[in-house]
Amino acid sequence: MGRNIVCDAVDYTGRTVMITGAAQGAGAGIARRFAQAGANLAITYNHNADAAAEKVAEFTAMGVKAAAFHLDQRETDTIEGVVAEIVKTFGGIDVLVNNAGIYPHQTNLEMTPAEWDDMLDSNTRGVYFVCQAVGKVMKDQPNGGSIVNISSINATCPSDTLVHYGTSKAAVEFFTRGLAHDWGKYGIRVNCIAPGLIEAPMLDVWVPGWRESYCERAPLGRLVSPEDLGNAAIFLGSPLASFITGQILTVDGGVLMAPAFNWT
């Protein structure tokens, strides 16, 4: 029998995936999923070099090529140099997953201009210019490439202490569509994943009570796992999604469908 074309489509052997902010947390979970699919991995980190080195060792032990690169995407003048290092190391970039970002809470009456600017610099401006730098590489590749930006359901569903965060992610969703429209002629697809509340070790310390509230409202009854995001990213980066661009894929267990009140 011939090979299963669906399995072939999600076999990333020989392909290079760049994932920002992948030393820990959701980014590390996404990277692990791609490693399981056979991808070579260029992961970036900002603060935790030791964690990044541990991930490189883990992924290398899985039989793929992996390397870590320091990147603070708020420092936009450094982005093209990091991308050039990745291309020199791996020969190209087939898929970019823009995962890196920040998530500090602040009330709207206490928000400072510095806090607002830091959020937008990291989550919007930085993400855009990573897209730009990688887009320049993909433009000259025979098969173009796929960009997957990570947004949030907060882009459309407000939270009182995350208005600056939601604003940063709403902007990412808009320029995802704009880049998809502009770069389709180069064979570059640009899509976005909008996750709900992500499982994290410190979640119950950061936001007590959110876990229970979310699980109660979500039809599927649990938080989003990093593996859920990895699965979605693998799909969007694969030939199975070859005619999908400019789309926002919500991965939230259905929580946004929760009714405003109990109908029963």
N, C-alpha and C positions, 0 to 999 in steps of 0.2 A: 504494500500500500504506500501511496505518497505521503508526504509529511502533512500534518494538520496545519492548514494555512492560518488558522487563528493562533495556534501556538507559535508559528513562525513570526507572526505579526508582533507579538509581545516578547520575542527573543531579541534582546539588546546586545548580543554578543558582537564585539567589534565596534560598537557605537560608544561615543563619549557623551556623558551627561554632566553638565555643570550645575551644582546645587549650592546656592548661597546659604550661609548660616546653618551648615549641616554638621557642626561639631557635636551638637546635642539637641535634645528636644525633638520637635516635629521634623526639623530638617534632617536629623540623623535617621529618623524612621523612614522618611521618604528615600534617603540614600540607600538604606538597607534593602528596601524593596527593589530598587533599580539594580543593586548588586546581585540580588537573588535572580533577577532577569538577565544577568550576564553583562551589564553595562560597565564600561570603564568610568571611573568617577573622579571628577575634579570638584572637591568640596572647598568652600571658603569658610573662614572663621574670622571673628574680630578679636575677642578677648582670650579665649581658652585654647591655647596652642596644644596643651597636653591632651585635652579631650579630642581635638582634631587628629592628633597623632595616633591616639587609641583607635579612632574610627578608621583611619587609613590602614592600620594593622589588621583590624577586624575584616575590612573589605578585601584586603590583599589575601588574607587567609581563605576567603571564599573563592579565590581563583580569578579575580579581576584586577586590572591595573587601577591604582588609586593614588591620589596625591592631594595634599592640602595646601591652600594658598591664603595668606593673610589679606583681608579686604575689609576696610571700613567704608561702606558705600556712601557715607556722608561726605567723604573726601573724594569728590568726583574726579579730581585731576589724577587720581591713582588708578582709576578703574580700567582704562585702556591698557595700562602696563600689566595689570594682573591678568587680563584676558589674553594679552599677547604671550605671557608666560604659560598659560594653559594651552594655547594653540601650539606653542613650541614643544610642550611636553607630550601632548596627545595627538597633534596633527590636525585638530579641528574641534568643533563643538556641534554635535547633532541636536542636542536638547538642552535648553536652559530652564531650570526651575528657580524662579525668584522667590525664595522663602524668607530671606533675612529681613528682620524688622524689629521694632520695639513695641512695647505694650504697657507703658506706664498709665496708671489711673490718675485722674485729677478732676476735681469738681469745676464746674464752669465759672463759679464765682471766685475761685482761687487760681485759675489758669494764668500762667505768666507768658509773655511773648517768647521767652526763651524755651519754655516747655512746648509751646505750639510749634515753634520753628524746628526744634529738635525732632519732633514727631514727623513733620512733613519732609524734613531733610532726609531722614532715614527711610521712611516708608513710601514716599512718593518720588521725590527728586532723585534719590539714590537708585531706586528701582528703575526709573525711566532711563537713567544713563547707563545702567548695566545692560538694559535692553538695547540701547543704542550701540554700545561697544560690541556686544555679541551679534547684533543685527548686521554690523559691518562685516563680520567674519562670515556669517551665514549667507549673506548676499553673494559672496564670491564662491560658495560651495556648489557643486553640481546639483545636489539635492536640497539646497536651501537649509531648512531646519525648523524646529518647533520650539516656541517659547511658551512656558506655562508660568503665569504670575499667580501668587497666592494672595487672595483678598480676604474677605471675612463677611459673614452675614451682618456684621456691624455697619457695612457700607450702606445697607438699606434698612436695618433694624436698630434704632438708636439705643444706646445705653448712657445713662446720665453722667457717668464718670469717664466715658470713652468717646466723647464727641469729637475730639481731635483725632483719635484713632480711626473712627468711622469715616471722617472726612478724608483722611489719608488713603483709605482703602477705596472709597468711592472714586477718587481721582485715578487710582490704579485701574479700576474697572473701565473708566472712560478711555484712558490712553491705550488699554488693551485693545479696545475696538478700533481706535484710531490707527494704531500700528498694524493691526490685522488688515485694515483696508489699504493702507499705504504699501505694505510689504508683501502682499499676496503675489504681486508680479515677480517677486524674487523667489517664490517658492517657500516663503517663510510664513508659517502659521503661528498666530498668537492667540492664546486662550487664557482663561482665568479660572481658578478654583476658589470658591467662597465657602470656607469651612465654618461650622458652628463651633461650640465650645470644645476645645481640644484637651484630651486627657494629659495631665502633666503632674509630676511628682509633688509640686508645691501648690497645686490648685486650691486645696482646701485651706491653705494658709493665706494665699493671696486674696481669694474671694470666697469666704465661708458661706455655705448655703447654696452657692450657684450650682454645684453638682446635683443636688437633690432636686432643685427647681427645674433644671434643664432635663434631667432624666424623666421627670414627671410629665413634662410638656411634649417631649419628643416621642412620636409614635413608635420608633424603634427602641426607645427605652434606655439609651446609654449615650455617653459622650462620644465625640469623634476621636478615633485613634490615629496616631501618625501613619499606621499602615493603611488606613482608609484613604488618607491623602496620597500616599505612595501609589495605591492602586489607581486612583483617578489620574495622577500625573503620568503613570505608565500608559494608560489608555490614550490620553491626549497627545502624548509624544509619539505614539505608534502609528503604523499605517492604517490601523482600524479607524483612526480619526483623521485620515488624509484629506477629507473634504469638510472638515470642521474648523472654522476659524472665527475669531471675534466673539466667542461665546463665554458665558459665565456659568460654570458648573457648580451648583450648590451641593455641598456634602455636609449635611447637618442632621441626618436621621429623621428629617421631616419636621423639625421643631418650628420652622416658620409657618407651618400649616396649623399650628395650635390655635384653636378657636379663642375668640376674645372672652368667652364665658362658657360655662358648662351647660350645654344644650339639654342635658338630661335632668 
